[in-house]
């Protein structure tokens, strides 16, 4: 009887453990191409644009965010990437947006 009571408990523990496991994906943005960016192969391009904005603002020590500029920059990058799908995304962003003061 005792073994029969342990089976549902063990099953519940196994289920709870499996649902809590999530795959962690690490991404090296220096290897991401424009094609991957515009075709949603990694994530929504808007999310990537926000991350890139934060990355480049952080490099400059700039803690401000111009939301209209963010949208304009994302559009500019998307347009460039449509014309240059094999280009590396980080290099493209650096070229288009560049260091701003």
N, C-alpha and C positions, 0 to 999 in steps of 0.2 A: 504494500500500500504506500509505503514511504517513497519508493522509487517512482511509482506512478504520479505522485504529487510533484516530484522534482522535474519531471519531463516538461510540463508546461512552463515552469519557471526558467529552466535552461533554454527552452525555445524562445521565450520572451526576451531573455538576455541577448541571445544571438541576434534576434531581429533588431533590437535596439542598437546593438553595436554596428550592424551593417548599415542601418539608415544614417548613422552619424558619420560615416566615412565619406569623404568627398575627395575627388581628384584635385590635386594642386598642379596647376600648369604654370611653369616659369617661362617667360618670354624674353628673348634678347632683342630689344627694339632696333639694334644696329643691323639686324639681319632681315627685318621686315621690309617687304617690297611695297611699292605703291599698289600693285595689283591685289595683294592681300588686304591692303587697307580699304580700297574702294569696293571690293567684292565681299566684304563682311566675313572674310576667312578667319579672322582673329576675334573680332568683336565689332560692335557697332562703331562706325567711324566717328560718331559724335563723342563716344566715351574715350576713344583713342585721342581725339583732338583735345579733349579736356586734360588728359594725362600729359600730352605733349606740351600743352600750355603751362601746366604746373612745373614740368621739368625745366623748360627754358626760363620761366620766371624765377625758379629756384636758383638756376645757374647765375642769374643776374642779381639775386638777392632782392627781387621785386615781389612784394606781397600784395600788390593790387591786381584786380581783375576787371578788365573792360569787357563786359559781356558782348557788346556789339562788335568789338574788335575780334573776339574769340570766334564768333560766327563768321565774320568776314575772312579771317585767316583760314578757318576750316574749309570754307568754300574755295578759297584760292588754292589750297593744298589739294582738294578733291579735283579741281579742274586741271591742275598740273599732273596729277596722278593718272587721270584719264588719258592724257596725251603721252605719258611716260610710265607705262605700267611696270617696266623692269627696273626702274630707278629705286634706290633704297630710300625708304620713307624718312629716316632721321636726316640723311644728307639733303633730301629735298626740302624738308622743313627748315633746316639751317640755311639753305640757299635762299628760300623764299622769304622767310620771316627774319632771319639773321638776328644778330645781337642788337637789341633796341635799348636805348637809354631812356 
